[in-house]
Amino acid sequence: MEYQDSERATELAERAREFVDEVVIPRERELEGGTKVPEAVIEELREEAKARDLYAPHIAEEHGGMGVDFRDVLPLFEEAGRSLLGPVAMRVDAPDEGNMHTLELAGTESQQERWLKPLVAGELTSAFAMTEPRQGSGSDPKMIKTTAERDGDEWVINGHKWWTTNGGEADFFITFARTDQDVHPYEGCSLIVVPADTPGFEVKRDIPHVGDDITSKVHSEIRYDDVRVPVENLLGKEGEGFTIAQKRLGPARLTHCMRYSGMAGRALDVAKAYTSEREGFGGPIADKQDVRYEIAEAETNLHAARTMVRHAADEISRGNEARVEVSMCKYFTANVTEEVINTALQFCGASGLGKDLPIADFYENVRQFRIVDGPDEVHKRVIARDAYDDVDPEELSQLPTFGED
Ligand SMILES: Cc1cc2nc3c(=O)[nH]c(=O)nc-3n(C[C@H](O)[C@H](O)[C@H](O)COP(=O)(O)OP(=O)(O)OC[C@H]3O[C@@H](n4cnc5c(N)ncnc54)[C@H](O)[C@@H]3O)c2cc1C
């Protein structure tokens, strides 16, 4: 197994770190706690990322990116995650990043011209609408209720979605809908692009939530009432919705892990600086053994998470789905980064909760990671299913028997 980052990956990550330290973090620090970053600042940061050749690294050059392989882009995503503004600046922010990947994977040339290229350029914003309220698609996406029926040259979509990130701001929505009621949902769902200005499409509200930070992504509730779009808006083939979504979600779960590892790493850096300077009980807080042990545990767990992600990313780069490994990374990294950020916050005392430091925003933001893109329990389900798949009949025969049984 190859855990070493390549020369190309290391060089990119070093430049990304410089960019985040020199340009992104100073802009982040200028914002008052809770202030949403102005569009003009995002544009400036993106221009600087382009000038430094650090913009949309994961996307093919022909689509406006840098064409860096998934494995090589990994440490850059970690560096980007050290500031909530980093991913937005380098155009590796969710959900646009995953949607770009979906359009690259399944889009036709004309769909890529219309939606992918402007999305990469930052001229458009996108959303991925899968989750539904009540008895609809959630942890179990087979519960999907949204339908798309073919009527001549159009799809007619009816449904109700929520928690759609970017909902109130997106220009188009990759919509997960049931297109065939007569087969299992795994074969009967499709992905259809719905432009936000289509009649019958309505964003009802942006849902108030924990983690409303400086990048202030909105998560919205949406109605589709007889929404008509041309049949050409279908992504991939009819019935391929689950297959494409799975291909999108695997890498997207790992890129979440990369960004959140960067966030947790920065939280630790801040806590180490704070505890080194702050004194009490006869010396720096950093000298207290309890603190040192907890920092050691945090460093160890974060290292384990980052190593696991490198392994899974290697597998994906080789063309393997790595479903179990991705679930292990997603569930483990979500818990580790939450714990690490919580520890860092504790060691900064009241300043950890204040918004002068970035940790309070990280603390609010990281909680979602154990739920988005499948809660912990769903990933453990995948891991356990695989674990029980290969129960050895030989082992069964070795189990003790009792009396006549
Ligand atoms: C900040 C944020 C952004 C999001 N962005 C998007 C987006 O852009 N697009 C989109 O489509 N969705 C989005 N989501 C929705 C997210 O993907 C879902 O919340 C997630 O898949 C879980 O679905 P649910 O909320 O309906 O939970 P439910 O399905 O209602 O499950 C509730 C809880 O039950 C438990 N549970 C579920 N299944 C099992 C099981 N088999 N065994 C044991 N326990 C179980 C888990 O603890 C789970 O958290 C977002 C959510 C958040 C919080």
The ligand as an ORCA input file, in Angstrom:
! r2SCAN-3c Opt
* xyz 0 1
  C     -25.635     20.314      6.537
  C     -26.324     19.294      5.679
  C     -26.215     19.373      4.299
  C     -26.868     18.436      3.493
  N     -26.805     18.560      2.113
  C     -27.535     17.729      1.338
  C     -27.589     17.911     -0.087
  O     -26.948     18.808     -0.649
  N     -28.377     17.088     -0.820
  C     -29.110     16.087     -0.246
  O     -29.797     15.379     -0.974
  N     -29.073     15.887      1.098
  C     -28.330     16.686      1.904
  N     -28.304     16.505      3.265
  C     -29.100     15.431      3.851
  C     -28.258     14.278      4.346
  O     -27.634     13.592      3.295
  C     -29.202     13.399      5.166
  O     -29.505     14.141      6.330
  C     -28.650     12.051      5.541
  O     -28.538     11.215      4.402
  C     -29.548     11.345      6.578
  O     -30.879     11.346      6.185
  P     -32.009     11.902      7.196
  O     -31.621     13.238      7.688
  O     -33.323     11.784      6.503
  O     -31.947     10.929      8.439
  P     -32.935      9.717      8.741
  O     -32.969      8.788      7.594
  O     -34.220     10.276      9.230
  O     -32.163      8.996      9.934
  C     -32.130      9.578     11.252
  C     -31.057      8.891     12.075
  O     -31.416      7.515     12.250
  C     -30.261      6.732     12.403
  N     -30.319      5.631     11.421
  C     -30.700      5.679     10.132
  N     -30.598      4.474      9.542
  C     -30.135      3.630     10.492
  C     -29.818      2.232     10.539
  N     -29.926      1.463      9.437
  N     -29.365      1.713     11.698
  C     -29.224      2.475     12.808
  N     -29.501      3.798     12.827
  C     -29.958      4.365     11.703
  C     -29.063      7.651     12.175
  O     -28.537      8.040     13.422
  C     -29.672      8.832     11.457
  O     -28.939     10.040     11.680
  C     -27.641     17.404      4.087
  C     -27.720     17.327      5.488
  C     -27.077     18.257      6.279
  C     -27.199     18.153      7.778
*
